[in-house]
Amino acid sequence: MKKILLLLCAIVLFTCCNKYDPNCGQYKDEYYKLSNNNKTKISFKGFDTLVFISNVGDTAILYGQAMKTTNVGFPQQTTNADCPGITEYYEKIEIGFWGNQSELYNINFKYYVKESSGKDYLDFNINNQYNFTNRDLSFLNNPSAYNKDSVMYKNNLVYGYNPSSDPVNSSNILYNYNYGILRIKINGGKTWILN
């Protein structure tokens, strides 16, 4: 009987002294999936063929290497010492395009939404060195909101936006959620237009 009483006291003491706060998110993971509305912003299917013609007539053909979907863990920091933090898992879609043109041979496209922050993330990596990122794509569902720049595509004037406009250099991408990448210009070099 004495052992049972000691065991009960130990359990009560442990429970009272444990500083677990059920509101801090301890042991809780949050999962965010891309909604169907989010996925309408992705113009690529995975095995697309992208053909670009440069301003001097060169051709670059890049082939999609399939659409890859992953869940990425992102640990959140907390200021509450009693809480270990929350790991937020978000769905990411990624497509790599490869070709054999030495000046435009790779485009890596990533798209994900972190709903806790309410932001879309669109990342492009060109030739494994030039990164273009935009973190709020809410305006993409309203094409008139990004009609500052355009190109001629299949005899139509098509508007897009630059995911990462950098006034320091001349690198930019023109992107439209219906057509994808319309134009690529890298550091004053050739300008590549979607054909």
C-alpha positions as CSV (number, residue, x, y, z in Angstrom):
1,M,0.0,0.0,0.0
2,K,2.9,2.3,0.8
3,K,4.4,1.7,-2.6
4,I,1.1,2.6,-4.4
5,L,0.8,5.8,-2.3
6,L,4.3,6.8,-3.2
7,L,3.7,6.1,-6.9
8,L,0.5,8.2,-6.8
9,C,2.4,11.1,-5.2
10,A,5.1,10.9,-7.8
11,I,2.6,11.0,-10.6
12,V,0.8,14.0,-9.1
13,L,4.1,15.8,-8.6
14,F,5.2,15.1,-12.1
15,T,1.9,16.2,-13.5
16,C,1.8,19.4,-11.5
17,C,5.4,20.4,-12.3
18,N,5.2,19.6,-16.0
19,K,5.0,23.0,-17.7
20,Y,3.2,21.7,-20.8
21,D,1.0,24.4,-22.2
22,P,-1.6,22.9,-24.6
23,N,-2.0,26.2,-26.3
24,C,1.7,26.5,-27.3
25,G,1.6,23.9,-30.1
26,Q,3.8,21.3,-28.4
27,Y,3.8,18.0,-30.3
28,K,1.6,19.5,-32.9
29,D,2.5,19.6,-36.6
30,E,0.6,21.7,-39.1
31,Y,0.1,20.6,-42.7
32,Y,-0.7,23.0,-45.5
33,K,-1.6,21.6,-49.0
34,L,-1.9,23.5,-52.2
35,S,-5.5,24.2,-52.9
36,N,-7.0,23.8,-56.4
37,N,-7.1,27.6,-56.7
38,N,-3.4,27.7,-55.9
39,K,-2.7,25.1,-58.5
40,T,-4.3,27.1,-61.3
41,K,-1.3,29.5,-61.0
42,I,1.0,26.7,-62.3
43,S,0.9,26.7,-66.1
44,F,3.3,23.7,-66.4
45,K,2.2,20.0,-66.4
46,G,5.6,18.4,-65.9
47,F,6.6,17.1,-69.3
48,D,6.2,20.4,-71.1
49,T,8.6,21.4,-73.9
50,L,9.7,25.1,-73.7
51,V,11.1,26.7,-76.8
52,F,12.7,30.1,-76.6
53,I,14.1,32.2,-79.4
54,S,16.8,34.7,-78.5
55,N,17.0,38.3,-79.8
56,V,19.7,37.2,-82.2
57,G,17.9,34.1,-83.5
58,D,19.3,31.3,-81.4
59,T,16.9,28.6,-80.2
60,A,16.8,26.9,-76.8
61,I,14.6,23.9,-76.3
62,L,14.1,22.7,-72.7
63,Y,12.3,19.5,-71.7
64,G,10.3,19.1,-68.5
65,Q,11.6,16.3,-66.3
66,A,8.2,15.5,-64.5
67,M,6.3,17.3,-61.8
68,K,7.6,16.5,-58.3
69,T,5.4,17.1,-55.2
70,T,7.0,17.0,-51.8
71,N,6.1,18.0,-48.2
72,V,8.7,20.2,-46.7
73,G,9.2,20.6,-42.9
74,F,9.8,24.1,-41.7
75,P,10.4,24.4,-37.9
76,Q,8.9,27.5,-36.3
77,Q,10.9,29.3,-33.6
78,T,9.1,30.1,-30.4
79,T,9.9,32.6,-27.6
80,N,8.1,30.5,-25.0
81,A,10.7,28.3,-23.2
82,D,8.0,25.8,-22.3
83,C,7.2,25.1,-26.0
84,P,9.6,23.3,-28.3
85,G,8.1,25.0,-31.4
86,I,5.9,23.8,-34.2
87,T,7.0,22.2,-37.4
88,E,5.0,23.5,-40.4
89,Y,4.8,21.2,-43.4
90,Y,3.9,22.7,-46.7
91,E,3.4,21.2,-50.1
92,K,5.9,22.2,-52.8
93,I,5.6,21.5,-56.5
94,E,8.9,21.5,-58.5
95,I,9.6,21.0,-62.2
96,G,13.1,20.9,-63.7
97,F,13.5,21.8,-67.4
98,W,16.7,20.8,-69.2
99,G,18.1,21.4,-72.7
100,N,21.4,21.5,-74.6
101,Q,21.7,25.2,-75.4
102,S,24.8,26.4,-73.5
103,E,23.4,29.8,-72.7
104,L,19.9,28.7,-71.5
105,Y,20.1,25.0,-70.4
106,N,18.2,24.8,-67.2
107,I,15.1,26.2,-65.5
108,N,14.1,25.0,-62.1
109,F,10.5,26.0,-61.2
110,K,9.2,25.8,-57.6
111,Y,5.8,26.8,-56.2
112,Y,4.4,26.5,-52.7
113,V,2.0,28.3,-50.3
114,K,2.6,28.9,-46.6
115,E,-0.9,29.5,-45.5
116,S,0.2,30.5,-42.0
117,S,1.8,33.6,-43.6
118,G,-0.9,33.8,-46.3
119,K,1.8,34.1,-49.0
120,D,2.5,32.2,-52.2
121,Y,6.1,31.5,-53.1
122,L,7.2,31.2,-56.7
123,D,10.9,30.5,-57.3
124,F,12.8,30.2,-60.5
125,N,16.5,29.2,-60.8
126,I,18.0,29.7,-64.3
127,N,21.2,27.9,-65.3
128,N,21.7,26.9,-61.7
129,Q,22.8,30.4,-60.8
130,Y,20.2,33.1,-61.3
131,N,17.4,33.1,-58.7
132,F,14.0,34.9,-59.1
133,T,11.6,34.8,-56.2
134,N,8.2,36.4,-55.5
135,R,6.4,35.9,-52.2
136,D,3.0,37.3,-52.7
137,L,1.1,36.1,-55.8
138,S,-2.4,37.1,-54.8
139,F,-2.6,39.4,-57.8
140,L,-2.1,36.5,-60.2
141,N,-5.8,35.8,-60.3
142,N,-6.3,39.3,-61.7
143,P,-4.2,39.6,-64.9
144,S,-5.0,43.3,-65.2
145,A,-3.0,43.8,-62.0
146,Y,0.3,43.0,-63.8
147,N,-0.1,44.6,-67.2
148,K,3.1,46.8,-67.0
149,D,5.1,44.5,-69.3
150,S,4.3,42.3,-72.3
151,V,5.6,40.3,-75.2
152,M,4.1,39.1,-78.5
153,Y,3.2,35.4,-78.2
154,K,1.6,33.6,-81.0
155,N,0.4,36.9,-82.6
156,N,-1.1,38.0,-79.3
157,L,0.1,40.7,-76.9
158,V,0.5,38.8,-73.5
159,Y,1.1,40.6,-70.2
160,G,3.2,39.3,-67.4
161,Y,5.2,40.3,-64.4
162,N,8.8,40.0,-63.2
163,P,9.0,37.7,-60.1
164,S,12.1,39.5,-58.9
165,S,12.7,42.9,-60.3
166,D,16.2,44.0,-59.5
167,P,17.1,47.5,-60.5
168,V,20.8,46.8,-59.9
169,N,21.1,44.5,-62.9
170,S,19.1,43.8,-66.0
171,S,18.2,40.2,-65.1
172,N,14.5,39.4,-65.3
173,I,11.8,37.0,-66.1
174,L,8.4,37.8,-67.5
175,Y,5.8,35.3,-66.1
176,N,2.1,34.8,-66.8
177,Y,0.1,32.2,-65.0
178,N,-1.7,31.1,-68.2
179,Y,1.4,30.8,-70.4
180,G,4.3,30.4,-67.9
181,I,7.7,32.0,-68.6
182,L,7.3,34.4,-71.5
183,R,10.7,36.0,-71.5
184,I,14.1,35.5,-69.8
185,K,16.9,38.2,-69.8
186,I,20.0,37.5,-67.9
187,N,22.5,40.2,-66.9
188,G,22.5,42.2,-70.1
189,G,23.0,39.1,-72.2
190,K,20.6,37.7,-74.7
191,T,16.8,38.0,-74.3
192,W,14.9,34.8,-74.8
193,I,11.3,34.9,-75.8
194,L,8.9,32.0,-75.5
195,N,8.0,30.7,-79.0
